[in-house]
C-alpha cells in the first residue's frame, strides 16, 4: 500500500497537481522523483524515475519524494540539502524529528494552503489528506518561487 500524506492507496505514485506548479511559476531542470512514465505536470526538462539517490543531480530540482518512513525522508532530504538548489514537497509534520532536523537547513519554508489533494495515476483526485504539506526551498530561484506562491494566497512562508 502506498501512502502520501495519510492517504492510503494501492500505489506509491501520487502526482502533485498542476495548480501547484502554476503558482510557483518556474521551470525545473530535473524532477528527481518522477514516476516511470515521467513527470505528469512538473515543468521539468529531465527526470529520474529510478535510483535517484544514487545519481548526480543537476540544476534546479523539483523533489516530491516517497512519503514513507522517516529514514526515507532523511535520505532524500540529505541529498536535497547537499544539492542546495530546488524545491522539495514534504508533509508538514513540524513535530517530527526529521522535519525539525531539515527545516532549519532550508532557505525558506512555505506551508501550503489549502491542503493539497494529490492525483492518482488514473487521473482521479485523492481525498483530503489528514495533514498538510510544505514546500522547502534551497537557493534564490526557489525562494522567489515560494514568494510568488505566497503572493497568490497559496500559504505562508517562514524563513
N, C-alpha and C positions, 0 to 999 in steps of 0.2 A: 504494500500500500504506500502510495506517495503522500507526502504531507507538505503543504505550503501555507504557512500562517494559520495553523489549526484547521485547515481544510483537508479532510482525508478522502482519498480517491484511489483509483486503480493505477494511476500514472504519476511519475515524479515530474512530468513535464507540465508546467503551468506557465503561461505566457503573460508577460507584462502587457497590459492594454495600450493601444495606440495613443490614447489621450495623455498618458504619462510622458511619452516622447514628444508629443506636440507641445506640452507645457515646458519641457526642458529646452526645446528649440535648438538642439545641437546635433551634430553628426559625430559618430564614433568611428575610430579606426578599426576597432576589434570588439566583438562580443565574445567574452571568454567562457561563457557557459550556455551556449546555444543548443537547442535541440538538434538531433541528427540531420533534419532536413533544412537546417539553417534558421536564422532569426526570422520570426514572423513579422514583427513590426519594428524591430530595432533598426534604426538608421545607421547601419554599420557597413563598412567596406569589406570586412572579412570576419570570420568567426571560427571558434574552436568548439567542437561538439564532443570531443573525447580527449582524455589525457591533458586537459588544460593546465593542471597544476604542474605538469612536467614539461610544458612548452615555454618558450620565451615569449612573453607578452610584449607588445609594441604599441606605441602611440597612445591615443586617448581611448580608454577602455570602458565598456559597459559590463557590469557584473551583477547578474541575478542568479546567485549560486543555489545549489540544493539547500533547502531549509532544514535539513536533517539535524543530526546530533551536534552538540556543542563542539566536539573535536573537528567535525567537518567545517563548521563555520570559522573556527580559528585557522584552519589550514588555508581556506580561501581568503580570509581577511588578511592573513600574514602576507600572502603573495600580493594582494591588492595594496597593502601599505608599503611594501618594498617597491612596487612598481611606481606608486605615487603620482598617477595621472589618470583620473577617471571618476566614475560614479558607481557606487555599489548599492544595490537594493537589498535590505535586510529587514527582519522583523524588528519592531521597536520594543524589544524586551529589555527595558532600561535597568532592571534589577539583576539580569543575568550576568554572570562573571565574564563571559565572552564579550558582551556589549560594553560593560564597564572597562574592559581592557582596550577595546578597539576605539570607542568614541573619542577619548582624549587625543588619539593619534590622527584624527581627521581634521581637515581644514574647516569643514562646516558639516552640519547635520540638519537635514530638512525632515520634519515629522509630517508626513503626507496626510492630508485630509481632503475629503472623507476617506475612509478605509478603501483600499484598492480591491476591487473584485477581479481576480485573475481569470484568465481564459483557459479552458481545456483545449487539448489538441483538436477536438472536433469542432471548435469554434463556440461552444456554449460557454456561458458565463458561470463561474463558480458562485457559491453562496457567500454571504457577508462573512469575512474571516473573524475569528474571535479576537485577534489582536491586530494592531495597525502595522504599518511599515514605515521605514525611514530610508532616506537616501543619504549615503555618506560620501562626501566629496574629498578628493585629493587633487590639488593643483588649481591654478587660476581659472581655467576654462570650466572646470567642474563647479567651482564656487559661483561663477557667473550664471551657469545653467540653473543651479538651485535658487539663486536670487530671482531669476526670471520666473520660475515656477511659483515662488512665494508671491511675487507681484500679481500673478494670475489667481491668487487665493487658493493655492494647492497645498497650503500648510504653513508652518512656521519654521524658521531657521534658528538654530542655536550654533554659535561659533565662538 
